[in-house]
């Protein structure tokens, strides 16, 4: 991977392997689900 990163450059390597997106998507998906659950609970209370 290091050799490939040097050959295609950091930006190309990052785009190819979606580097940095691996942890972001699950985090925001969980946050979205938690917010939706809270809205359902709050709407049921009022």
N, C-alpha and C positions, 0 to 999 in steps of 0.2 A: 504494500500500500504506500509506503514511503516513496518508493521509486516512481510509482504511478503518480503520486501527488506532485513530485518534482517535475515529471514529464508534462502533465497537463495543467499545472498551476493550481494554486489553492482554490480559486473560484470555480474552476471546472470540476475539480475533485469534490468540492462541497456540493455543487449542483448534482453531480452524478450519484452521490451516495445520500443525498438529502440530509447532510450533516447539520445538526442543530434542530431539525424538525422532529427528531425521534422522541425527545422528551417534551416538547412544547405541545404537540397535538393531544396526547393523552391528558396532560395537565389541564388544558383549557376545556377539553371534553368533560372531564370530571367536574370542573368548576361550573360549566353550563348546566349539567344535570343537577347539581346541588342547588343552583339558583332556581331552576324550574320547580324542584321539589318544594323549596321555600315559598315560591309564589302560589303553588297549589294549596299549601297549608294556610298561608295568609288569606287567600281568597275564601277558604272554607270557614275561617274564624269570623270574618266580617259579615 
